[in-house]
Amino acid sequence: MKIALIGGTKINHGMVFGEMFNGYDQKLALECKWGPQYPDRVGGEARITHVWDENPDHARESARICGIPQVVEKKEEVIGRVDAVIIVDDCTMQHQKKAIPFLRAGIPCFIDKPLSADLKEAEDIVALARKHKALLMSCSALRFARETQALREGKDSIGDILTGFSVCKEGMGDLVFYGIHAVELLFSVVGHEIQSVKNVGKAKEDMLVLDYRDGRRFVVTAYENISGAFQLALYGTKGNRFIKVEDSGYFYSEMLRQFVKMVETGKEVVPLEDTLAGIETVVRGKAVG
């Protein structure tokens, strides 16, 4: 499988995705202060074969370190040459716009989180993918945390989960940008059938109260000044669980494996309704001020 890496190549996710598919040259990585150099790999035959970045030097550096054969001058050049495209979060929250020509061409796309900070735009992107029958995946990697796997698969049970909270650090002073991680971490276990969202915090100290249609209530917290952490606490009729997600190598690589699976099978692995529910939650819960 030939995959194009589009944008954000010198930002954390772009580096992680490149090395997890292709491996990396350790000496060059050290010279270029490349990180984070995970040992985890996607496995299989899928490879990054083409790369583009708005900064050509970043694209060339990514190609050298990760052994990517082709650096293209225009992102659209990969159309007809690859089987799938990965649009990397470049910390502008505008990266999703780069997916439009590929979706119109019917190419399977992974759009890194967040799909959009604007709910209408997120809905339009999903509609565009469906119109052109282009497979689309967009999610937080926390959806695939190793630490929640047993709960997600029903191999661990605390009975009916009645309440709980999910916590993460807030990035760039914006709930949507990083709060999506805490929201999807929660959704991956308890679902997203929400009736209302209320933010009882404030800017950079967001605290969302999520009321579910079945009467349950959960809290999602994203504070800018807490130390980096992804934590989930759940309380059920037969027990409770406090989960600290630490294996980032696993959740990144598993997310990419699931993307490859989607391209191979032609079936969504993260329903787009789930993706839109996460975006709707953080957008509607965003604090003012």
Protein Blocks (a to p, Z undefined) as FASTA:
>chain_A
ZZddeejilgmklmmmmmmmnopafklmmmnopaehiabdebhjbdcfbdcdfblmlmmm
mmmmnopabacfbfklmgopacbdcdddehlopmmmmmmmmmmnopacdddddfbfcfkl
mmmmmmmmmmnopacddddfklmgfklmmmmnopacebjafbdcdddddehhiaklmmmm
mmmmmmmmnopadfbdcdfbdehiacdddddfkopacdddddfkbccddddddddfkbcc
ddddfblmlmmmmmmmmmmmmmmnopafbdfklmmmmmmmmmmmpcgZZ
